[in-house]
């Protein structure tokens, strides 16, 4: 949907910088009450974690669709168009459908302000989350897959009552909002598990695992521990895409992933466990998980020279991308185009990514909180001997392409906003 549409302009008018003091559920609770409580809809799958949320959500969506279920998927942020955040039946919603859902949210926001004052106006993310809930309720779906935005406990999406809570791998990210250690961050994510709910817990580092299990015990949640109950057997890759048997509890699904990267094996196991818990037949699970795709994650957007897009914005994502390049780009010249938001762990990300490339170009996206190329150079330039800067992604792509052969790889990574802008330029 174009930014000139009045409904999108209204949502964009709510955009602002992330502030810790803005977190809390009171505004969101007032908003959903004005909307008739769409958060209480049946069949909600709520997903939190640091890495793999979007890919896992897409696999669960695809598996449910393969099983004949009607499904809505809400994720964030978007790469290019706000419509990307909302899918029904595996397709982005149309401009007209989205506008119809934004309007009641706008009116509900006005009622909240009239009753509680201007400071009670819901934020951009709260409003967009409400739009998703309204959209999916209007469509009368069997399942709504809702991805958290940041954290879990105070995330706007945490007003929902989920049928299934899914926790992907927890790592360090957004420490200024979620806590400085893994256990504290995990506790924030674990809060999407409500008393008595069912939980799928993906593989975790020991501190995160222990914190999650403590929280789930307090909530008296029914936990399926993927690491203990599911495992990949006979795993092998071809051109970076993995095939394996997802084995668990006297059953096995043969998976051939469409998404690239070894880390997707773990995400697939979490999706398989989730779909099994939702009662999808094993054959349909294998079919759906295998064909799922997720844009901007190890995605080739051009072939001459190859341009690989990956939104590796935190250390764990950077490690996964570096390992992929080490396996799949061996013997090729790699030019890395990197950009980041100011609130990211740039030095740690660069420590993984920069050594995986022969040349590094630092640039920025057009969003307000993007770090300047000069700031990135000052923070992380010491990780590579050949670092240059470019004013924007267009200039960076021109510089990289001019020096590349058809055998070389250009990699655009870091900010999801930068990846989205590159994706648009490359068509």
DRENDO-1510 file (C-alpha; in Angstrom, 1 decimal, always signed):
<recs>
REC; n; res; u; v; w
REC; 1; UNK; +0.0; +0.0; +0.0 .
REC; 2; UNK; +1.4; +3.4; -1.0 .
REC; 3; UNK; +2.4; +5.8; +1.7 .
REC; 4; UNK; +0.0; +8.3; +0.1 .
REC; 5; UNK; -3.0; +6.3; +1.2 .
REC; 6; UNK; -4.8; +8.1; +4.1 .
REC; 7; UNK; -5.0; +5.0; +6.3 .
REC; 8; UNK; -1.2; +4.4; +5.9 .
REC; 9; UNK; -0.4; +8.0; +6.5 .
REC; 10; UNK; -2.4; +7.9; +9.7 .
REC; 11; UNK; -0.3; +4.9; +10.9 .
REC; 12; UNK; +2.9; +6.5; +9.9 .
REC; 13; UNK; +2.0; +9.6; +11.8 .
REC; 14; UNK; +2.3; +7.5; +15.0 .
REC; 15; UNK; +5.9; +6.4; +14.3 .
REC; 16; UNK; +8.5; +7.5; +16.7 .
REC; 17; UNK; +11.7; +6.4; +18.3 .
REC; 18; UNK; +11.6; +3.4; +20.7 .
REC; 19; UNK; +11.5; +4.6; +24.3 .
REC; 20; UNK; +11.6; +2.3; +27.3 .
REC; 21; UNK; +9.0; +4.3; +29.1 .
REC; 22; UNK; +6.5; +3.6; +26.3 .
REC; 23; UNK; +6.4; -0.1; +27.1 .
REC; 24; UNK; +3.4; -1.4; +28.9 .
REC; 25; UNK; +0.0; -3.1; +28.2 .
REC; 26; UNK; -2.4; -0.5; +29.6 .
REC; 27; UNK; -2.8; +1.4; +26.3 .
REC; 28; UNK; -3.2; -1.8; +24.3 .
REC; 29; UNK; -5.8; -3.2; +26.8 .
REC; 30; UNK; -7.9; -0.1; +26.4 .
REC; 31; UNK; -7.6; -0.3; +22.6 .
REC; 32; UNK; -8.7; -3.9; +22.3 .
REC; 33; UNK; -11.6; -3.2; +24.7 .
REC; 34; UNK; -12.8; -0.5; +22.4 .
REC; 35; UNK; -12.5; -2.9; +19.5 .
REC; 36; UNK; -14.6; -5.6; +21.2 .
REC; 37; UNK; -11.7; -7.8; +22.3 .
REC; 38; UNK; -10.3; -9.4; +19.1 .
REC; 39; UNK; -7.4; -10.6; +21.2 .
REC; 40; UNK; -9.7; -13.3; +22.6 .
REC; 41; UNK; -10.2; -15.0; +19.3 .
REC; 42; UNK; -9.6; -18.8; +19.1 .
REC; 43; UNK; -6.6; -20.5; +17.6 .
REC; 44; UNK; -3.9; -18.0; +18.3 .
REC; 45; UNK; -0.3; -19.1; +18.0 .
REC; 46; UNK; +2.0; -16.6; +19.8 .
REC; 47; UNK; +5.7; -16.5; +18.9 .
REC; 48; UNK; +8.6; -14.9; +20.8 .
REC; 49; UNK; +12.4; -15.3; +20.7 .
REC; 50; UNK; +15.4; -13.4; +19.4 .
REC; 51; UNK; +16.3; -15.2; +16.2 .
REC; 52; UNK; +14.2; -17.3; +13.9 .
REC; 53; UNK; +10.7; -16.0; +14.8 .
REC; 54; UNK; +9.8; -14.9; +11.3 .
REC; 55; UNK; +11.1; -18.1; +9.6 .
REC; 56; UNK; +9.5; -20.3; +12.2 .
REC; 57; UNK; +6.2; -18.4; +11.9 .
REC; 58; UNK; +6.3; -18.8; +8.1 .
REC; 59; UNK; +6.9; -22.6; +8.4 .
REC; 60; UNK; +4.0; -22.9; +10.9 .
REC; 61; UNK; +1.7; -20.9; +8.5 .
REC; 62; UNK; +2.7; -23.1; +5.6 .
REC; 63; UNK; +2.2; -26.3; +7.6 .
REC; 64; UNK; -1.3; -25.2; +8.7 .
REC; 65; UNK; -2.2; -24.2; +5.1 .
REC; 66; UNK; -1.0; -27.6; +3.9 .
REC; 67; UNK; -3.2; -29.2; +6.5 .
REC; 68; UNK; -6.3; -27.4; +5.2 .
REC; 69; UNK; -6.6; -24.8; +7.9 .
REC; 70; UNK; -7.4; -21.1; +7.4 .
REC; 71; UNK; -4.6; -19.0; +8.7 .
REC; 72; UNK; -3.5; -15.4; +9.3 .
REC; 73; UNK; +0.1; -14.4; +9.9 .
REC; 74; UNK; +1.2; -11.1; +11.6 .
REC; 75; UNK; +5.0; -10.3; +11.6 .
REC; 76; UNK; +7.2; -7.3; +11.9 .
REC; 77; UNK; +8.9; -5.2; +10.6 .
REC; 78; UNK; +8.2; -5.1; +6.9 .
REC; 79; UNK; +10.8; -5.0; +4.2 .
REC; 80; UNK; +9.1; -2.6; +1.7 .
REC; 81; UNK; +5.3; -2.4; +2.1 .
REC; 82; UNK; +3.3; -2.4; +5.3 .
REC; 83; UNK; +1.0; -5.0; +3.8 .
REC; 84; UNK; +3.8; -7.5; +4.3 .
REC; 85; UNK; +3.0; -7.6; +8.0 .
REC; 86; UNK; -0.4; -9.1; +7.4 .
REC; 87; UNK; -1.0; -12.4; +5.5 .
REC; 88; UNK; -4.3; -14.3; +5.1 .
REC; 89; UNK; -4.1; -17.7; +3.4 .
REC; 90; UNK; -0.4; -17.2; +2.7 .
REC; 91; UNK; -1.0; -13.9; +0.8 .
REC; 92; UNK; -0.5; -10.3; +1.7 .
REC; 93; UNK; -3.7; -8.5; +2.3 .
REC; 94; UNK; -4.9; -6.1; -0.3 .
REC; 95; UNK; -4.8; -2.3; +0.1 .
REC; 96; UNK; -8.5; -2.1; +0.3 .
REC; 97; UNK; -8.8; -4.9; +3.0 .
REC; 98; UNK; -6.0; -3.3; +5.0 .
REC; 99; UNK; -7.6; +0.2; +4.8 .
REC; 100; UNK; -10.9; -1.3; +6.1 .
REC; 101; UNK; -9.2; -2.7; +9.2 .
REC; 102; UNK; -7.2; +0.5; +9.9 .
REC; 103; UNK; -10.3; +2.7; +10.0 .
REC; 104; UNK; -11.9; +1.0; +13.1 .
REC; 105; UNK; -8.5; +1.1; +14.9 .
REC; 106; UNK; -8.2; +4.8; +14.2 .
REC; 107; UNK; -11.7; +5.5; +15.6 .
REC; 108; UNK; -10.9; +3.3; +18.6 .
REC; 109; UNK; -7.7; +5.3; +19.2 .
REC; 110; UNK; -9.7; +8.5; +19.2 .
REC; 111; UNK; -12.1; +7.1; +21.8 .
REC; 112; UNK; -9.2; +6.0; +24.0 .
REC; 113; UNK; -7.8; +9.6; +23.9 .
REC; 114; UNK; -11.2; +11.1; +24.5 .
REC; 115; UNK; -11.5; +9.0; +27.7 .
REC; 116; UNK; -8.0; +8.9; +29.0 .
REC; 117; UNK; -6.1; +11.9; +27.5 .
REC; 118; UNK; -3.5; +12.4; +24.8 .
REC; 119; UNK; -0.8; +10.5; +26.6 .
REC; 120; UNK; -2.9; +7.4; +26.4 .
REC; 121; UNK; -2.8; +7.4; +22.6 .
REC; 122; UNK; -1.7; +3.9; +21.4 .
REC; 123; UNK; +1.7; +3.8; +19.7 .
REC; 124; UNK; +2.4; +2.8; +16.1 .
REC; 125; UNK; +3.2; -0.8; +17.0 .
REC; 126; UNK; +0.2; -1.1; +19.3 .
REC; 127; UNK; -2.1; +0.2; +16.5 .
REC; 128; UNK; -0.6; -2.0; +13.9 .
REC; 129; UNK; -1.0; -5.1; +16.2 .
REC; 130; UNK; -4.6; -4.1; +16.7 .
REC; 131; UNK; -5.1; -3.9; +12.9 .
REC; 132; UNK; -3.8; -7.5; +12.6 .
REC; 133; UNK; -6.3; -8.7; +15.3 .
REC; 134; UNK; -9.2; -6.9; +13.6 .
REC; 135; UNK; -8.2; -8.2; +10.1 .
REC; 136; UNK; -8.0; -11.8; +11.3 .
REC; 137; UNK; -11.2; -11.6; +13.3 .
REC; 138; UNK; -13.1; -10.2; +10.3 .
REC; 139; UNK; -11.8; -13.1; +8.1 .
REC; 140; UNK; -13.1; -15.7; +10.6 .
REC; 141; UNK; -9.9; -17.7; +10.6 .
REC; 142; UNK; -9.1; -20.9; +12.4 .
REC; 143; UNK; -5.6; -19.8; +13.4 .
REC; 144; UNK; -3.9; -16.5; +13.9 .
REC; 145; UNK; -0.1; -16.6; +14.1 .
REC; 146; UNK; +1.1; -13.5; +16.0 .
REC; 147; UNK; +4.8; -12.6; +16.3 .
REC; 148; UNK; +6.0; -10.4; +19.1 .
REC; 149; UNK; +7.8; -7.2; +18.2 .
REC; 150; UNK; +10.2; -6.7; +21.1 .
REC; 151; UNK; +10.5; -9.0; +24.1 .
REC; 152; UNK; +7.3; -10.5; +25.3 .
REC; 153; UNK; +6.1; -9.5; +28.7 .
REC; 154; UNK; +5.3; -5.9; +27.8 .
REC; 155; UNK; +5.0; -6.3; +24.0 .
REC; 156; UNK; +1.7; -5.1; +22.6 .
REC; 157; UNK; +0.9; -8.5; +21.3 .
REC; 158; UNK; +0.9; -10.0; +24.8 .
REC; 159; UNK; -2.7; -9.1; +25.3 .
REC; 160; UNK; -3.7; -12.2; +23.4 .
REC; 161; UNK; -4.8; -15.5; +24.9 .
REC; 162; UNK; -2.9; -18.1; +22.8 .
REC; 163; UNK; -3.7; -21.7; +22.1 .
REC; 164; UNK; +0.0; -22.3; +21.7 .
REC; 165; UNK; +3.0; -20.2; +22.8 .
REC; 166; UNK; +6.3; -20.8; +20.8 .
REC; 167; UNK; +9.7; -19.6; +22.0 .
REC; 168; UNK; +12.5; -19.7; +19.4 .
REC; 169; UNK; +16.2; -19.4; +20.4 .
REC; 170; UNK; +16.8; -16.6; +22.9 .
REC; 171; UNK; +20.0; -14.5; +22.5 .
REC; 172; UNK; +21.2; -11.1; +23.4 .
REC; 173; UNK; +19.4; -8.2; +21.6 .
REC; 174; UNK; +17.7; -5.0; +22.7 .
REC; 175; UNK; +19.5; -5.3; +26.1 .
REC; 176; UNK; +18.7; -1.7; +26.9 .
REC; 177; UNK; +15.0; -2.7; +27.0 .
REC; 178; UNK; +15.0; -6.4; +28.0 .
REC; 179; UNK; +18.0; -6.8; +30.3 .
REC; 180; UNK; +21.7; -7.3; +30.2 .
REC; 181; UNK; +22.0; -11.1; +30.6 .
REC; 182; UNK; +20.4; -14.1; +28.8 .
REC; 183; UNK; +18.4; -15.2; +31.8 .
REC; 184; UNK; +16.7; -11.8; +32.1 .
REC; 185; UNK; +15.9; -11.6; +28.4 .
REC; 186; UNK; +14.5; -15.1; +28.5 .
REC; 187; UNK; +12.2; -14.2; +31.3 .
REC; 188; UNK; +10.8; -11.4; +29.3 .
REC; 189; UNK; +10.1; -13.7; +26.3 .
REC; 190; UNK; +8.7; -16.5; +28.5 .
REC; 191; UNK; +5.9; -14.1; +29.7 .
REC; 192; UNK; +3.9; -14.9; +26.5 .
REC; 193; UNK; +3.1; -18.3; +28.2 .
REC; 194; UNK; -0.1; -17.8; +30.1 .
REC; 195; UNK; -1.3; -19.9; +33.1 .
REC; 196; UNK; -2.2; -23.4; +31.9 .
REC; 197; UNK; -1.1; -22.7; +28.3 .
REC; 198; UNK; +0.8; -25.1; +26.0 .
REC; 199; UNK; +4.4; -24.0; +25.1 .
REC; 200; UNK; +6.8; -25.1; +22.5 .
REC; 201; UNK; +10.4; -24.3; +23.7 .
REC; 202; UNK; +13.1; -24.3; +21.0 .
REC; 203; UNK; +16.7; -25.3; +21.7 .
REC; 204; UNK; +18.4; -22.8; +24.1 .
REC; 205; UNK; +21.7; -22.0; +25.7 .
REC; 206; UNK; +21.8; -23.2; +29.4 .
REC; 207; UNK; +21.1; -19.8; +31.1 .
REC; 208; UNK; +18.1; -19.1; +28.8 .
REC; 209; UNK; +16.8; -22.6; +29.1 .
REC; 210; UNK; +16.9; -22.6; +32.9 .
REC; 211; UNK; +15.1; -19.2; +33.1 .
REC; 212; UNK; +12.4; -20.2; +30.6 .
REC; 213; UNK; +11.7; -23.5; +32.5 .
REC; 214; UNK; +11.4; -21.6; +35.8 .
REC; 215; UNK; +8.9; -19.2; +34.2 .
REC; 216; UNK; +6.9; -22.0; +32.6 .
REC; 217; UNK; +6.8; -23.9; +35.9 .
REC; 218; UNK; +5.4; -20.8; +37.7 .
REC; 219; UNK; +2.8; -20.5; +34.9 .
REC; 220; UNK; +1.9; -24.2; +35.2 .
REC; 221; UNK; +2.4; -24.4; +31.4 .
REC; 222; UNK; +2.4; -27.7; +29.5 .
REC; 223; UNK; +5.9; -27.6; +27.9 .
REC; 224; UNK; +7.1; -29.4; +24.8 .
REC; 225; UNK; +10.9; -29.3; +24.9 .
REC; 226; UNK; +12.0; -29.5; +21.3 .
REC; 227; UNK; +15.7; -30.2; +22.1 .
REC; 228; UNK; +14.6; -33.2; +24.2 .
REC; 229; UNK; +11.8; -34.5; +22.0 .
REC; 230; UNK; +12.8; -33.8; +18.4 .
REC; 231; UNK; +16.1; -34.2; +16.6 .
REC; 232; UNK; +17.4; -34.0; +13.0 .
REC; 233; UNK; +18.6; -37.3; +11.5 .
REC; 234; UNK; +20.6; -37.8; +8.2 .
REC; 235; UNK; +21.0; -34.1; +7.7 .
REC; 236; UNK; +22.7; -33.0; +4.5 .
REC; 237; UNK; +22.8; -29.8; +2.4 .
REC; 238; UNK; +22.8; -28.9; -1.3 .
REC; 239; UNK; +23.6; -25.3; -2.3 .
REC; 240; UNK; +23.0; -24.2; +1.3 .
REC; 241; UNK; +19.5; -25.8; +1.6 .
REC; 242; UNK; +19.2; -28.7; +4.1 .
REC; 243; UNK; +17.2; -31.9; +4.0 .
REC; 244; UNK; +16.8; -34.1; +7.0 .
REC; 245; UNK; +14.4; -36.3; +9.0 .
REC; 246; UNK; +12.6; -34.5; +11.8 .
REC; 247; UNK; +12.4; -37.4; +14.3 .
REC; 248; UNK; +10.4; -37.5; +17.5 .
REC; 249; UNK; +8.2; -39.8; +19.5 .
REC; 250; UNK; +8.1; -42.7; +17.2 .
REC; 251; UNK; +7.5; -40.6; +14.1 .
REC; 252; UNK; +9.6; -38.8; +11.5 .
REC; 253; UNK; +8.9; -36.2; +8.8 .
REC; 254; UNK; +11.2; -35.9; +5.8 .
REC; 255; UNK; +12.0; -32.2; +5.3 .
REC; 256; UNK; +13.6; -30.6; +2.3 .
REC; 257; UNK; +13.9; -26.9; +3.2 .
REC; 258; UNK; +13.3; -24.1; +0.7 .
REC; 259; UNK; +15.0; -21.6; +3.1 .
REC; 260; UNK; +18.8; -21.6; +3.0 .
REC; 261; UNK; +21.1; -21.9; +6.0 .
REC; 262; UNK; +21.8; -24.6; +8.6 .
REC; 263; UNK; +20.1; -22.5; +11.3 .
REC; 264; UNK; +16.8; -23.2; +9.5 .
REC; 265; UNK; +17.0; -26.8; +10.6 .
REC; 266; UNK; +16.5; -25.7; +14.2 .
REC; 267; UNK; +13.6; -23.4; +13.2 .
REC; 268; UNK; +12.1; -26.3; +11.2 .
REC; 269; UNK; +12.2; -28.6; +14.2 .
REC; 270; UNK; +10.4; -25.9; +16.3 .
REC; 271; UNK; +7.8; -25.6; +13.5 .
REC; 272; UNK; +7.3; -29.4; +13.2 .
REC; 273; UNK; +6.8; -29.7; +17.0 .
REC; 274; UNK; +4.3; -26.8; +16.9 .
REC; 275; UNK; +2.3; -28.2; +14.0 .
REC; 276; UNK; +2.2; -31.7; +15.6 .
REC; 277; UNK; +0.9; -30.1; +18.8 .
REC; 278; UNK; -1.8; -28.4; +16.7 .
REC; 279; UNK; -2.9; -31.7; +15.3 .
REC; 280; UNK; -1.7; -31.4; +11.7 .
REC; 281; UNK; -1.0; -34.8; +10.0 .
REC; 282; UNK; +2.7; -35.6; +9.6 .
REC; 283; UNK; +2.6; -35.7; +5.8 .
REC; 284; UNK; +1.1; -32.3; +5.7 .
REC; 285; UNK; +3.6; -31.0; +8.2 .
REC; 286; UNK; +6.5; -32.2; +6.0 .
REC; 287; UNK; +4.9; -30.7; +2.9 .
REC; 288; UNK; +4.2; -27.3; +4.5 .
REC; 289; UNK; +7.5; -26.8; +6.3 .
REC; 290; UNK; +9.5; -27.9; +3.2 .
REC; 291; UNK; +7.9; -25.3; +0.9 .
REC; 292; UNK; +7.9; -22.3; +3.3 .
REC; 293; UNK; +9.8; -19.3; +2.3 .
REC; 294; UNK; +10.7; -16.0; +4.1 .
REC; 295; UNK; +12.0; -13.0; +2.2 .
REC; 296; UNK; +15.2; -11.1; +3.1 .
REC; 297; UNK; +16.8; -14.1; +4.9 .
REC; 298; UNK; +19.6; -15.7; +2.9 .
REC; 299; UNK; +17.7; -14.7; -0.2 .
REC; 300; UNK; +19.3; -14.2; -3.6 .
REC; 301; UNK; +17.8; -11.2; -5.2 .
REC; 302; UNK; +20.0; -11.0; -8.3 .
REC; 303; UNK; +22.1; -13.4; -10.3 .
REC; 304; UNK; +24.7; -11.4; -12.3 .
REC; 305; UNK; +26.5; -10.9; -10.0 .
REC; 306; UNK; +24.7; -12.8; -7.3 .
REC; 307; UNK; +23.4; -10.5; -4.6 .
REC; 308; UNK; +22.5; -12.2; -1.3 .
REC; 309; UNK; +20.2; -10.4; +1.2 .
REC; 310; UNK; +20.1; -11.3; +4.9 .
REC; 311; UNK; +18.8; -9.3; +7.8 .
REC; 312; UNK; +21.5; -10.4; +10.2 .
REC; 313; UNK; +21.2; -7.6; +12.7 .
REC; 314; UNK; +22.4; -9.1; +15.9 .
REC; 315; UNK; +25.4; -11.3; +16.8 .
REC; 316; UNK; +23.7; -14.6; +16.5 .
REC; 317; UNK; +22.3; -13.7; +13.1 .
REC; 318; UNK; +25.7; -12.5; +12.0 .
REC; 319; UNK; +27.3; -15.7; +13.1 .
REC; 320; UNK; +24.8; -17.8; +11.1 .
REC; 321; UNK; +25.5; -15.6; +8.0 .
REC; 322; UNK; +29.2; -15.9; +8.5 .
REC; 323; UNK; +29.0; -19.7; +8.8 .
REC; 324; UNK; +26.8; -19.8; +5.6 .
REC; 325; UNK; +29.4; -17.7; +3.7 .
REC; 326; UNK; +32.2; -19.9; +5.0 .
REC; 327; UNK; +30.5; -23.0; +3.6 .
REC; 328; UNK; +28.8; -21.8; +0.4 .
REC; 329; UNK; +31.0; -18.9; -0.8 .
REC; 330; UNK; +34.3; -20.7; -0.5 .
REC; 331; UNK; +36.7; -19.6; -3.3 .
REC; 332; UNK; +34.5; -16.6; -4.3 .
REC; 333; UNK; +35.2; -12.9; -3.7 .
REC; 334; UNK; +32.7; -11.5; -1.3 .
REC; 335; UNK; +31.8; -7.8; -1.0 .
REC; 336; UNK; +29.7; -7.1; +2.1 .
REC; 337; UNK; +27.4; -4.1; +2.2 .
REC; 338; UNK; +26.5; -3.4; +5.8 .
REC; 339; UNK; +24.2; -1.0; +7.6 .
REC; 340; UNK; +22.7; -0.9; +11.0 .
REC; 341; UNK; +20.3; +0.9; +13.3 .
REC; 342; UNK; +22.0; +2.9; +16.1 .
REC; 343; UNK; +20.8; +0.7; +18.9 .
REC; 344; UNK; +22.4; -2.6; +17.6 .
REC; 345; UNK; +25.6; -4.4; +18.8 .
REC; 346; UNK; +27.5; -3.2; +15.8 .
REC; 347; UNK; +31.0; -4.1; +17.0 .
REC; 348; UNK; +29.9; -7.7; +17.8 .
REC; 349; UNK; +28.1; -8.1; +14.5 .
REC; 350; UNK; +31.0; -6.8; +12.6 .
REC; 351; UNK; +33.4; -9.1; +14.4 .
REC; 352; UNK; +31.5; -12.0; +12.7 .
REC; 353; UNK; +30.6; -10.5; +9.4 .
REC; 354; UNK; +33.6; -8.4; +8.3 .
REC; 355; UNK; +36.2; -11.2; +8.3 .
REC; 356; UNK; +33.9; -13.3; +6.1 .
REC; 357; UNK; +34.2; -10.7; +3.3 .
REC; 358; UNK; +37.0; -9.5; +1.0 .
REC; 359; UNK; +35.7; -6.0; +0.9 .
REC; 360; UNK; +33.3; -4.1; +3.1 .
REC; 361; UNK; +31.1; -1.2; +2.1 .
REC; 362; UNK; +29.3; +0.7; +5.0 .
REC; 363; UNK; +26.1; +2.5; +4.2 .
REC; 364; UNK; +22.8; +3.4; +5.8 .
REC; 365; UNK; +19.1; +2.9; +5.2 .
REC; 366; UNK; +16.7; +5.9; +4.9 .
REC; 367; UNK; +15.1; +5.3; +8.3 .
REC; 368; UNK; +15.8; +8.0; +11.0 .
REC; 369; UNK; +17.5; +5.6; +13.5 .
REC; 370; UNK; +20.0; +4.3; +11.0 .
REC; 371; UNK; +23.6; +4.7; +12.0 .
REC; 372; UNK; +25.7; +6.9; +9.6 .
REC; 373; UNK; +28.4; +5.1; +7.6 .
REC; 374; UNK; +31.0; +7.3; +9.3 .
REC; 375; UNK; +29.7; +6.2; +12.8 .
REC; 376; UNK; +29.9; +2.5; +11.7 .
REC; 377; UNK; +33.4; +3.1; +10.4 .
REC; 378; UNK; +34.5; +4.5; +13.7 .
REC; 379; UNK; +32.9; +1.7; +15.7 .
REC; 380; UNK; +33.7; -1.3; +13.6 .
REC; 381; UNK; +36.2; -0.4; +10.9 .
REC; 382; UNK; +39.0; -2.1; +12.8 .
REC; 383; UNK; +37.5; -5.5; +11.9 .
REC; 384; UNK; +38.7; -5.3; +8.3 .
REC; 385; UNK; +41.5; -3.8; +6.3 .
REC; 386; UNK; +39.4; -2.8; +3.3 .
REC; 387; UNK; +36.5; -0.7; +4.5 .
REC; 388; UNK; +34.8; +2.0; +2.4 .
REC; 389; UNK; +31.6; +4.1; +2.9 .
REC; 390; UNK; +28.7; +4.9; +0.6 .
REC; 391; UNK; +25.9; +7.5; +1.2 .
REC; 392; UNK; +23.1; +5.1; +0.5 .
REC; 393; UNK; +22.3; +1.6; -0.7 .
REC; 394; UNK; +22.0; +2.7; -4.3 .
REC; 395; UNK; +25.6; +4.0; -4.3 .
REC; 396; UNK; +26.8; +0.9; -2.4 .
REC; 397; UNK; +25.3; -1.5; -4.9 .
REC; 398; UNK; +26.8; +0.5; -7.8 .
REC; 399; UNK; +30.3; +0.4; -6.2 .
REC; 400; UNK; +30.0; -3.3; -5.4 .
REC; 401; UNK; +28.7; -4.3; -8.8 .
REC; 402; UNK; +31.3; -2.2; -10.8 .
REC; 403; UNK; +34.1; -4.3; -9.3 .
REC; 404; UNK; +32.3; -7.7; -9.3 .
REC; 405; UNK; +32.4; -10.6; -11.8 .
REC; 406; UNK; +29.7; -13.1; -12.3 .
REC; 407; UNK; +31.5; -15.5; -9.9 .
REC; 408; UNK; +31.7; -13.0; -7.0 .
REC; 409; UNK; +29.0; -12.5; -4.4 .
REC; 410; UNK; +27.6; -9.2; -3.1 .
REC; 411; UNK; +26.0; -9.6; +0.4 .
REC; 412; UNK; +23.7; -7.0; +1.8 .
REC; 413; UNK; +23.3; -7.5; +5.5 .
REC; 414; UNK; +22.5; -5.9; +8.9 .
REC; 415; UNK; +19.5; -3.6; +9.0 .
REC; 416; UNK; +16.2; -5.2; +7.8 .
REC; 417; UNK; +15.4; -1.7; +6.4 .
REC; 418; UNK; +18.6; -1.7; +4.4 .
REC; 419; UNK; +17.7; -5.2; +3.1 .
REC; 420; UNK; +14.3; -4.0; +2.1 .
REC; 421; UNK; +15.6; -1.0; +0.2 .
REC; 422; UNK; +18.1; -3.2; -1.6 .
REC; 423; UNK; +15.3; -5.7; -2.5 .
REC; 424; UNK; +13.3; -2.9; -4.0 .
REC; 425; UNK; +16.2; -1.6; -6.1 .
REC; 426; UNK; +16.9; -5.0; -7.4 .
REC; 427; UNK; +13.3; -5.7; -8.3 .
</recs>
